Amino acid sequence: TTRRIERLVFADGSFLEGTITQFAPTLQRPAGVDYRLAYVAADGTALVLYDNQAGHPPHRHVRGKRESYELADVDRLVSDFLADVASVRSGEQ
């Protein structure tokens, strides 16, 4: 199952978008999820990026800082991503 977050453009020109694909768990992907969620500034700079694609373990980038991310489930993933987007938009991060 693939879910897409269609591009949502904010008044300042920044936008968010993403893809989450769920499948039967494998040794390489024990959670059974591939995802890429991005919040991008109007100039193209990635401000928040969550992904585990291309063989990388789950991680996130917030304003250029990469850190590991503990993937619990898809609902929590989306919630955490949106919380980071809200934090960056409000200037907290």
N, C-alpha and C positions, 0 to 999 in steps of 0.2 A: 504494500500500500504506500503510495506516495502522496504527501500533502505539500502543497505549495502555498507559501505566503506571497501573494501577488505584491508587486511593488506598491508601497504606500508612500506617497510623496508628501512631505510636510511643507508648510508655507515658506520656510527658509531654504527650500531646495534639497534638503537632506532627505534620505529615504531609507526604508527598511524592506527587506525581502528575504526569502529563504525557501529551502526544500528540506523535508524530513521524509525519509523512506524507511518503512518498517518491514522486516522480513524474518524468516526463521533464524534463530541464533546460530552462529558458526564459531569455530575456535578463534578466528580473527576478529569477529564481531559478536561477543557473547551477549550483548544487550539486544542484538537484532535491530540496530538502528544506524543509519547513516544520516548525517545532517550537516547543513551549512546555513547559518542564519547570520545576516549582515545588516548593520546600520552604517550608512555611508554619508559623509558630508557632501554638500553640493559640489565641492571641488574634486570629489572622487576619493577622498581619504577615508579609509575604513576606520570607524570610530569604535565599533563593537563587532566582533566576529566570533561566532561559536562554530566549531566544526570538528569532525573526526574523520574526514575523508583523506584519501591518498595514503592510507596505512598509518596515519597518525593516531595516537590515543586521544580521547576526548580532551579538548582544551578550549580556552577562550582568549581573545585579545581584547583588551579594553584600553583605548587610546594608545595603542602601540605596545602595551605590556602583555606578554604572553604568560599564561599560567594554566596549570592543569585544571580540569573540571571534572567533578564527580557526577557522572550521568546516572540519575536515579530512575527517571521515566520521562516520557515525552511531555506530559503536562508540566512537570517541574522544569524541564529544559526550556520550554516556551516562557514560562513564568520568570525564570531566572534571566533569560535573554531580555525580556521586556522590562524587567526591573533595572538591568544595566543600561538599557537605552534611556529609560526615564531619568536615571541618575546622571548620565552624560548630558542629556538635553537640559537638565536643570543646573548643570555646572558643578555637580557634586564630585565628579571623578575627573 
